[in-house]
Every structure is written in structure tokens, then in C-alpha cells.
Amino acid sequence: MKSRYQMFAGYNAWCNERLYAAAAKLSDADYRADRGAFFKSMHGTLNHLLVGDRIWMRRFTGKGEVPASLDATLYDDFVALRAARRSEDAGISRYVESLSDDDLGRKIRYRTLSNPADIEQVLSPALDHFFNHQTHHRGQAHALLSPIIGNDATPSFDLIIYQRESGQGGLRKLS
């Protein structure tokens, strides 16, 4: 089961590299424009992805700062945000690497940020949510990118493409 989360950690970092490379092509005005997404702009969406990761990594590890809100702007500068994203992705990979299969079955406890409540949950379904949350908001970022830079310049985030490129997920090319 651990290999599943190792794959998702690798996929997460791969997607984020592709996303940030595409976002780097945007003008500052396009990057910050409110386009009606849940977190308004590409800038807001990228910050939210990092906010969510930091909240969940704190829940998983007990370490790190918890942002004040889900729409917090952790970094106003794109270059600093990208560096923080890379650092977070490396930390996620190290964390997943440190887990044992027994760890995946243990319960974690945390308090929610919105509508505060105390929660107890098995780690593996919490990790499922963690990686799915990233995918969800990267999909929103993809929808923001496509009309600005065009479909041909907007990278695919399909898991199967990552699996083909990395050999992860039990995939084997036969010809």
C-alpha cells in the first residue's frame, strides 16, 4: 500500500512542476486576475494548494505552521511561491517515504480549520483526500490556464501520463 502513496507523492511533484512552468508563462496581470475560480485567480489557487498541503502535513506530522485561513496568501511573489512549492513537495515525499504499512492503518486526530471540529481518521483515507484535494485544485488551475495560454500549451496532468513517463503504478509498456 505504501507504494501507492509513493506514486502519488511523485505524481504530485511532477504535476506541480508542470503547473508552475505553465503559470510562469502568464503575465502578472493574467496571473493575478480574478477569473471566477473558487480562489479567484491562478495566484490564489496556487497559494491555496500550498495552504492545504501545510494544513494536512501539520495534521500528519505535528510539525509546521498552520495558515490562518484557507484563502491565505502565503507568498505574494511567484518565484518565492514556486520555491516553497518545491520544498513542500520534497517534504511530502520524505514523509511518505518514512511511512510503514502499519502507519497507514493508524488513526490520526486533528481539528478542522473551517467549522472547527475534532476529528479522528485512519491515515490512509486521509492521505487519499490529501492527494485528491491537490488534483481537484490543479484541475481548477488547468481551467484557468487553458483560455489564456491555449490548450496546446496547457500541460496534461493525467496520472496515466505520469505513470508512463515514470514507470510507476505497475505500468509496463509491451511494445
N, C-alpha and C positions, 0 to 999 in steps of 0.2 A: 504494500500500500504506500510505503514511503516514496517509492519511485514515481508514483502518480504526482505527488506534491513536488518532487524534484523537477519533473517535467513542467508543471505549472509555474514554478519559480523561474525556470529558464524561459518559458514562453512569455511570461510577464515582462522580463527584462528585454527580450527580443522585440516584443510589441512596443514597449516604451521607447526603445532606441529608434524604431521606425516612425513612431508618432512624433517624437521630438525632432527628428530630421525633417519631417514634412512641415511641422509647425515653424521651424526655423526659416522656412521659405516665405512665411507671411510677413507682410508689412506690419509695423507696430499697430497701425490703425485697424487692420483686419484681425490681428491677434487679440486685440482688446475690445473689439466691437461687440455690443450686446446683440446677439443673433437669436435670442429667444430660447436658448438651451436652458436646461434646468439650472446650471450655474452660469448662465448668460453668455459668456464668451469662451474662446479657447483658453485664455488666461485663467478664467475662473474654473473651468473644467480641469485643467492640468493641476491647479492648486488643490482642488477637491480630491483628486486622485491621491495626491500626497497626504492630504489631511486624513482621508480614510485609512490609508496604509499605516500612518503613525498611530491612529487610534487603535487599530487592530493589533499592531505589533506591541503596543503597550499592554494590551489585554493578554497577548500570548506570552510575553517575556517579563512583564512587570517593569520594563525599562523604557525611558524616553518620555518626552513631553507630550501631553495631550492638548491638541489645539482647542481653542475656546469655543469654536463653532464649526459646523460642517461647511460653511462657506468662507472660512478664514482664508485670508491671503497670507500664505507663509513666506512667499518671495514675490516681490514686485518685479524683479529683474529676471528675464527669461534665462540668461546664462546661469545665474545662481540657482534658479529653479531646476534647470536641467542637471546641474551638478548634484543637487540634493536628491533628485530622482534616481540618478545613477548610484549614489551612496545608499539610498533606501533599498533599491533592488539588490545590491550586493548584500545588505543586511538581511533581507528576506531569504536570499539563497543560503546564507550562512545559518540562519535559524532553521530552515527546512532540513539542511544537511545534518544539523545537530539532533534531529528527532529520531526516536526509535519507533518501531511499530507499536510498542506498548504505550509510548507517549501519545500516539494518535487516538488511543482509546480512553485517555484520561479526561477528566472534567476540568473545565476552566470556569472561573467566576469573574464577572465583570459588572460594571454599572453602565447603562446606556447613557449617551450624551443627550439625545433628544428624548423627551418624555421619560425622565430618569426612572429606571427600574433595575433591580438586582437580578442578574441572570446567571444560570448555571447551564453549561452546554458541553457536550463532548467535543474535543478538539477537532477531530476530522471534519464534522459538518461545519464547524466554524471556519476552518480553512477553505472548505468548499465555497462558503459565502464570500470569504476574503478575496479569493481569486475570481469568482463570478462578478463581484462588485467592480473590480478593475475592468473586466471585459465589458460590462454594461456601460460604464462611463467612457471607455475608449471608443465604444460604438457611437456615443454622442459626439465625441471629438472627431470621429471619422465623418459623421454627417455635417459637422461644421467645416471640415477641410474641403470636401468634395466640390461644393459650389464655388469655392474661392480659387483653388489651385487646379481643379479639374479631376475627373475620375481617373484619368491615366496617371496623374502624378500623386494621387492619394494611395498610400500603400495598403495592401491587404493585411488584415490581422487574423486571417483564418488559421486556426490551430493546425489544420492538416498541412498547411504550407510550412509552418514551423517544424512539424514532425518530419516532413520530407527533407527539409534542409538540415535538421539536427540528428535525424535517426532516432529521435525519442518516440515514445508511445508504442513501441513494439512494431514499428513500421519497417518494412524491408522491401526495397524495390526488386522486382523479379526480372526486369529487362531494362 
